[in-house]
Amino acid sequence: MYHLVAKCGLNFKPTAQKPIEYKYGPRSVAIGDFDNDTVLDMVVANHIVNKIAVYLGHGDGTFKDPTMYSTGSYSSPYTVTVGDLNNDNRLDIAVANFGTNNINIFHGFGDGSFASQIELSTGSSRPIAIVAVDFNNDSLLDIATANHGTHSISIFYGYDHGNFSPANTYSTGYDSLPSSLAAGDFNNDNYLDLAIANYGRNNVGVLFGNSNRTFEKQITFSTGFASHPYSIAIGHFNNDGFVDIAIANSGTHEIRILSNNGNRTFNHQATYFVGSASPYAIGVGDFNQDNRLDIVITNKGIENIGVLVGYGNGYFENPIMYSTGSYSSISVAIGDFNKDHRLDIIVANNDTSSIDILLGKYEGFLNQTRYSVGSYPQSVAIADFNNDTQPDIVVANWNSNDVSVLFGYENGSLANQTRYSVGSGPQSVVVGDLNNDTQLDIVVANMDSNDVSVLFGYKNGSFAKETRYSVGSYPQSVAVGDFNNDTLLDIVVANSAGDD
């Protein structure tokens, strides 16, 4: 089935769930508009039952039930990619079959359905990843596969609107075990190059493309000892005009950024750790609409994905993790699935046989601004204390036995605190007009002195010295309301030690 996950605090929201039974072991996901309705659809590779599943989108982030297409007995389809492979202005699907050492091509009819498969042999190579791009600038898409079994890359050049040449093969090194690849013009010569994640040799390999349908010998760049890079993505991370590389290192639980120097070399710019998780798949997009690329990763072995917000200078915020409920989120795709002009995320979960859809929301948050208050702040409330129509803040400070009042400015910033003494161990704070003078007052529950403090407010936002009232043992929380309908606010306190 697929389901919509809970809200990502940064910039994702849930929508109404529409469960779909999905029992086929999703291994890879790709997106495209298969039926020309301007709504994104998705295709999923099902390696357990040797099929692909095509889901047509409704345009609101939900999808129709899937249509299944066989990839052949024992084919074990590992990855899928999408493109117009025969130049008929309809999207097609290419599948890398790990089990039968071949590529399946499904030509699209433009209505969301597809013709029977066409096969391209990759030899005894165990293809594990696939891309479809135009390497030789002839306006025809070509295909490249990363071959896990033969430690190589295969290039199939497109010709005659849907046919492909025999494979041209390039070594990625002894025991390299290439696991992922991405195509980009790394040296700005207008010919696409290939970057490969070499899992077995702990490096990234780059094959620079030439104008004569050949590639130069691989140049490698270390990803760190025992890093085992599994997935690769590219983008302009520092806006210097050169395409950079992001690597998911499953062995060292980190994301590594390789900055392109523009002279066929890359520098290790930054590393971001993801805790105990093993990053598995990686994608790039501007999720918070600040015109700077961000990174999303799926994690294997822990129930979450991570989002790294980009600064636009090649560096990123540390990853923020969001739960998916799956221990094996192994593939990611990015696009606007509900047509709200914000990027959404699709994640394939192998262990739970599910697809998670995270719909983009808002533009994220600015960097935090910190303001000093008292010692060990425990509780906060917001109200307009000085009648300037701007929200102000009051904070209960447990260790310094006081409250801090910070007035808000129109630009969203706050003034320096003003502190007022209260009882011992203030634990909870609320606001209300207790004396009906149209000015807000403050009520504080003091845990260690077993009382509440009331501070009556003046029109200028200042407060009178506290008045204290005894309550039960260890008051933990306080609230105000008119409980007896006399138009005067009353106070209720929860006492943690006295069970009252």
N, C-alpha and C positions, 0 to 999 in steps of 0.2 A: 504494500500500500504506500501511498504518499500522504504526508500530513504536514501541517503548518506548525512550526515550532513557536515557543513562547517568545515574547518581545525581546529583542536585543536592545540593551539600554543605549547603545550608541546611535543606531539609526535603522532599526528594523522593527516591524510590527507584525502581529499575527492577524489572520483573517478567519472567517468561518471555515471550520475543517470539513474536508470532503474525503473520508478514508477510501482508499482503493486497495483491494486485495492484491498483494504483490509478493509472490512467493518464489521468485526466480533468481535471487542472488545478484543484485545490480553490481556491476563492476566499473562502469564508466557512463558519463552523461554528456550530451552535447545539445546545443539548441539551434533553432532556425525557424523561419516561417515557411512551413511545408505546404500550406494550402492557400498562400497568397491572400490572407485576410488581414494583414498588417499586425497580427498577433503572434507572439513567439510560441513555438511548440518545442517539444523535447524528444530526444531519442535516447534510450538506455540500453547498454549492452548487458545481457544476462548470461554470464559465463557458465552457470550450472545447467541450464536447459538448452543452451546453444541457440539462442534467439536474440533478436533485438525487439524492443517495445517502443512504439511511436505513440506519444501522447499529444493530442491537439489541444491547444490552449483556448480558454474561453475569453481571455482578455482581462480577467479580474484576479489573476494569480492561481486559478484552479484549472483543471484539465479534464478532458473527456477520458473515458475508459480506453486502455491501450489497444492498439492493433499489433499483433505479433508477426514477425517474419523470421523464418528459419535461416540460420547461418551454416547449417550442415552438421551432420553427426560428428560428435567429439571435437567440434570446432573451438569451443571455449573462447568466445569472443571477449577480448580484454578491453579494447578501447574503440571509440567511435569518433568520427569527425564529419563535418558537414560542409558541402560546397557544391557549386554548379559544375559538375565534372564533365558534362557533355555540351556545355554552352547553349542550352535551350531555355535559359532564364528560369529554370526550375531547380530547386535544391535537391541534391542527391546525398546519399549516405555512404561513407566508406568505413569498413570495419576491419580491425586487425585481429585475426583469429590465431591465438596462441597455440591452440591444440592441433590445428591442421596446417599450420605454416603457410597461410595465404591471406589475401585481402578479399573481402566481399564488397562489391559495389551494388547498391540499390538505386536505380534511377527513379527520380520522382516524377509523377504525372502532374504536379502542380495543384492537386486537389487534396493532398494529405495522404495519398496512397502511393505505393512504390512497386516497380516491376521486380521480377525475380532476380536473384543475385547473379552477378558476373564475378568470376574468380580470377585473381592474379596470384601466381605462386611467388613465395619469398624464399623458396628452398627450405632447408631444414633449419630455419633461423629462429623460430619461436618469437614472432613479432609481438611486442608488448605495448607499443605506443605508435600513434599515427598522426600525421598532419597533412593537409591538402592546401598547397599554395602554388604560386606561379614562380618557379625558380629561374626560368630562362626568358622571361618577359615576352612570351608569344601570345599572351591573353588566354592561354589554356592552363587549367590547373594541373599541377603535378602532385605526386604523392610521395611522402617519405615515411619510412618506418624505422623504429629503433628495435634491433633484433637482439633479444636477450640471450639466445642460444649460441649465436655465432659472433657475438661481440662486434656488431657492425651496424651500419646504417644502409638502407636500401632506398634508392631514388628511382621512381617510375615517372618518366616524362609523358605528359599527355599529348595526343595528336589526333587528328581526324575526328574531333568532336565525340569523345567518349572512349577512345582506345588509348592504350598505354604501352610504352616501350618495355622490353625486358629490363630487369633491375640492374642499375649501376650500384655497386657495393663499395663501401668505404669502411675501413677498420676503425674501431674505437679503442683498440688496445687489448692486449692479453688480459683475460679475466675481468674485463671492464664492466660487464653486465649492464649495458645501457638500459635505463628504465624510463626515460622521458626525453622529449625533444621539443624545441621551439624554434621557429623560423623568424629571422629579423635581419635587417641590413645593418650589421655592426660597424662596417667601415665606410658607410655612406658612398658606395660606388654604384648604387641603384640595382644591385643584384643581391638577392636574398642569401643569407648565410644560415647555418644551423648551429644551435647550441644544444649539447647533449648532457644529461645528468648520468655520469658513469658511476653507478652504485658500487661496483666491486673495486674500483681504483681510487675512490674518494677524490674525484675531480670533476670539473666541467670541461668537456671538449668542445672546441669551436671549429667547424669546417667552413672556411671562407669560399663563397661561390664565385666562379669565373663567368665570363661572357660566352664561353664555348661549351656550356652544359657539363662542366666538370667542377669538382671541388678540390681545394688544396688539402694537403695532409693535415690531419687534426692537430691543433695546438691545445694543450691542456693547462688548466688553472686549478690549483689545489682548493678543496673545500674543507680541509682540516682532517687530522688523523681520526680514523674510524668514524668519519661523518656519515658515510653511506647516503649520498644525495639521492633522493627518490623522485623528486618532481622539480620542474623548472618553469619559470615564467619570465617574461621580458617586458620592459617598458622604459619610458623616459622618466627616471626617478629623480634626477637632479636638473633637468631642463637645460642641459648643456649641448643639446643637439645630437647626442650619441645614445644609442639604445643600451640600457643596462640589464643586468641579470639578477634575478632573485631565485634562491635555491632552498628547498626544503630538505634539511639534513636529518634523516630519520634516526641515524645512529647517535648523534650528539644532541638531539632534541632542540634544534635551533633553526632559525631562518638566517641565511647569510646573503648579504648584498654585495655583488661584484660590480664596481663602477667602471664603465667603459672609458678608457683614456683616448680613444679615437685613433690609435696607432696600432691596432690589432693586439692590444694588451688590456688586461683588466686588473684593477686593484680591489683587494678586500676592504670594503668601506665600513661595514657594520655587521654585527651579529646580534640576534634577538632570541633569547631562550624562551621555550614554551613549557617549562616545567618537566613533569614526568611523561608528557605526551610525546609520541613520535609523529612529527608532521609528515603527511602522506601526499596530499595534493595541494597545489598552490594556484591562486588566480589573482588577477590584477584588475582594478577598476577604481573609478572616482566615486566612492560611496557617499561621501559627505558634501559633494558638489562644491568643492573649493578649488577646482582645477588643478589638483595635485593627486597623483596616483596613490592609491592605498592597496594593501595586500590582504587577501583572505587565505587562510590555511585550514585544511581538515586534519584532524588528529586521530591517529590510531592508538588504541589502548586506553583512551580516556574519553568520556562522553562530552566532547565539545568541539567547537571550531574556534579559530582565533582571527581577530581583525587587527591589523596594524595600520594606523592612520599615518599617511605620509605628510612630511613637512615641505616637500618640493625641492629639497636640497640634497637628496640621496639618503636622508635619515628618516626614521619612523618612530612613532610612539611604541612603547612596549606593547606586546599583544594583549588584547582584552579577550577573554574566553567566554563563550556562550554555549550553554548546554544544548545538545541535540538528542540525548537519550540513546546514543549509539556508540559502541566502542570501536567501530570500524568504519568511519566516514572516509571513503577512499577516492572520491572524485567530486569535482566542483565545476559548475558552469555559472556564468554571470550574464544577466540581461534584464531588460525592463519587461516583466511578465504581465503587469497590470496597467501598463500605459499611463503611468503617473509621472514619467520623466525622471524616475529615480531607479538606480540599479538595484536589482534583486539578486538573490543567490539561490542556486539549487545544489543540494548535496546528496550524493548517492551513499547509502549506508549498507554495507555488505552483510553485517551480522544480523541486523534487524529486518533485512529485506524491505527497505523503505526508502523513500525519497523525501527529503526535507526541503521545504520552500520557505525562504526568509524574504519577506517583502520590505524593501527599503522605505525608511520613514525619515522625514525631516533632513537636516543637514549636519547632524552630529552636534558636538559641543566645543566651545572654545577652550583653550587651556585654562586651568583653574587659577583664580586669584585668591590669595590667602589673607586673612585679617586676624590680628591678635585678639584674643579674649582672655578670660581668666584661666585658672588651672583646672584641668580635667573637665572640660565642658560635657554635660550630660544630656541636655535637652534644649530645643530651640523652638521659637514661635515667631510668626511674622505678622506685623500689623503696622498701620500708619499712626505713629505716636505723636508726630509734630504737625499733623494736618496739612501736609504739603502735597498730598495725593501720591506720594512715593512710598513704597513698602519699606519698613524698617525691620530690624531684627533684635530679639532679646534672647540671650543665652544663659542658662543656669550652669554655673561653674562649681562643681562638687568640691574640689579640694581647696579653693580659695574662698568659699562661703560667700559668694556674691553673684550678682547677675550683671551681664554686659549688655548695654544698649548701643546699637550701631545704626545711625540714620542713613537711609538710602538716598542716593542722588538720581537724577533723571537719566544719566548715562549707564545706570546699572551698577555703579561702584558704591562703596560704603564709606562713611566717615569713620574716624578712629573711635574706639569704644569709650563709653562712659559707664563706670561701674558703681553699683549700689549694693551695700551690705545686706545680707539676709541671714537666715538661721544657719545651722551647722549641717553641711552635707546636702545642699540643694540638689534634688534629683529630677524634678519635673517642673515645667513652667507653662502657664496658659495666660491668655489675655482676655479682658472683658471690661465693660463699663459697670463697675460694682456700685457706684454711688449716684448713677443717673445724672452726671454732669456733662454728658456727651464727650468726655475725655476717657481714653482707654487706660485701664489700670492693669497691674501685673500681679499674678498670684503664683507663689512658689511653694512646692512641697519640700520640706527639709527633713531628710531621712534621719540624720544623726541627732537632731534636737527634738524630734517628734512634734513638729508644729508646721504651720503654714505661715508664710509672710505675704502680706498685702501691701503693695506700693501704689499709692494713688497718683494718677498722672495729672500734669499741668498742661496748659494749651501749647506751651513751647517745646513739649516733648521731654521735659525733665520730670522727676518723680520725687514725691515726699519720702521721708524716712519710713522704713517698714513698720507695719503693725503686725504683731504675731499672735497666732491663735493655736492653742494646744489641740492635738489630734491623737490618734492611736499610735501604736508602735511601728516605727520604721515606715513612714508614709512613702510610697513608691510612685504614685501617680495622682494627678489632680485634674479636675475638670470643673467647668462652671455652666450653669443653666438655671432657668426659672422653673424650679421644681414644684412650687406651690401656687403658681399663677397669680402672683401679686405684683408683677412687672418689675421685680427686683431680682438680680442675679444671685443665685445661691452657689455654694461650693461643695463638691463631693471629693473625698480623698480615699484612695485605696491604701490600706495599711498592711504591709507584707508580713509582719511578725504576728499581728493580732488577728489575722484572718477576718478582717472587717474593713 
